[in-house]
Amino acid sequence: MSTRVKICGLTRPEDVSAAISCGADALGFVFYEPSPRSVSPGHAAALIRDIPPFVQAVGLFVNPEPEFVEQVLSAVPLDLLQFHGDETPEFCRSFGRRWIKAIRVREEGQIETAFQDYRDAAGLLVDAWDPDKYGGTGQSFNWQLIPESRPMPLVLAGGLSSDNVSRAVTQVKPWAVDVSGGVERRKGIKDIQKISDFIKEVHRVCKTD
Ligand SMILES: O=C(O)c1ccccc1NCC(=O)[C@H](O)[C@H](O)COP(=O)(O)O
């Protein structure tokens, strides 16, 4: 199977171009002001303007006001919404757009429950739990907590890098992997070589699978 790659937390045009030319399937833009990777709607619209067909633009939100999501949607041509906070299923579906839900995993059974609760999501993103942060922590979690049986596509996130992504893909067999800190020079500033190494590693392991 071919595992898709999402590069998250893009803030610069050169990083967007690098992610696309290296073969990223999806690009993530963080609409959450406390994040060092946060972008304004205007900035994101400019970053997204020239992305080619079949590369998805994903907008990430953390417990947003509905009016803010609507404001972003009216300014930015997003393909998918990613809710990375404590949003309810009703909230996630209320925008009439395709969406995925992110959860921060810390205990057994949590992913199975989320599959049920968010059953009309386009996918479930599983990330590391951190008491102080909603995401982009650079930490991984116990992949043994991920069930083999999945009613929807599963996106694996949390502390991935070119060093561990082949193990992650082999062990978890996710639909897609999502990375932010593992392809950065510093927060919000991606490293083109790291993006290239990461995507090559995913493609390499998928070919040998
Ligand atoms: O990236 C952020 O700063 C962020 C802040 C708040 C919520 C989510 C955030 N990022 C979400 C992502 O999709 C990251 O790619 C995911 O959490 C993995 O991050 P990392 O462990 O750094 O690869």
The ligand as an SDF file (V2000), in Angstrom:
LIG
                    3D

 23 23  0  0  0  0  0  0  0  0999 V2000
    1.9190   22.4000   14.8880 O   0  0  0  0  0  0  0  0  0  0  0  0
    1.4490   23.0060   15.8560 C   0  0  0  0  0  0  0  0  0  0  0  0
    2.0500   23.9380   16.4010 O   0  0  0  0  0  0  0  0  0  0  0  0
    0.1310   22.5880   16.4190 C   0  0  0  0  0  0  0  0  0  0  0  0
   -0.4030   23.3050   17.4770 C   0  0  0  0  0  0  0  0  0  0  0  0
   -1.6080   22.9350   18.0220 C   0  0  0  0  0  0  0  0  0  0  0  0
   -2.2930   21.8600   17.5200 C   0  0  0  0  0  0  0  0  0  0  0  0
   -1.7550   21.1290   16.4690 C   0  0  0  0  0  0  0  0  0  0  0  0
   -0.5410   21.4800   15.9250 C   0  0  0  0  0  0  0  0  0  0  0  0
    0.0300   20.7150   14.9140 N   0  0  0  0  0  0  0  0  0  0  0  0
   -0.6450   19.5680   14.4610 C   0  0  0  0  0  0  0  0  0  0  0  0
   -0.0680   18.6990   13.4440 C   0  0  0  0  0  0  0  0  0  0  0  0
   -0.7470   18.2790   12.5200 O   0  0  0  0  0  0  0  0  0  0  0  0
    1.2990   18.1490   13.6420 C   0  0  0  0  0  0  0  0  0  0  0  0
    1.7830   17.7480   12.4090 O   0  0  0  0  0  0  0  0  0  0  0  0
    1.2150   16.9480   14.5650 C   0  0  0  0  0  0  0  0  0  0  0  0
    0.7960   17.3950   15.8170 O   0  0  0  0  0  0  0  0  0  0  0  0
    2.5820   16.2830   14.6920 C   0  0  0  0  0  0  0  0  0  0  0  0
    3.5440   17.1800   15.1210 O   0  0  0  0  0  0  0  0  0  0  0  0
    5.0520   16.6960   15.3230 P   0  0  0  0  0  0  0  0  0  0  0  0
    5.0750   15.7720   16.4840 O   0  0  0  0  0  0  0  0  0  0  0  0
    5.8280   17.9540   15.5500 O   0  0  0  0  0  0  0  0  0  0  0  0
    5.4460   16.0330   14.0370 O   0  0  0  0  0  0  0  0  0  0  0  0
  1  2  2  0
  2  3  1  0
  2  4  1  0
  4  5  1  0
  4  9  2  0
  5  6  2  0
  6  7  1  0
  7  8  2  0
  8  9  1  0
  9 10  1  0
 10 11  1  0
 11 12  1  0
 12 13  2  0
 12 14  1  0
 14 15  1  0
 14 16  1  0
 16 17  1  0
 16 18  1  0
 18 19  1  0
 19 20  1  0
 20 21  2  0
 20 22  1  0
 20 23  1  0
M  END
$$$$
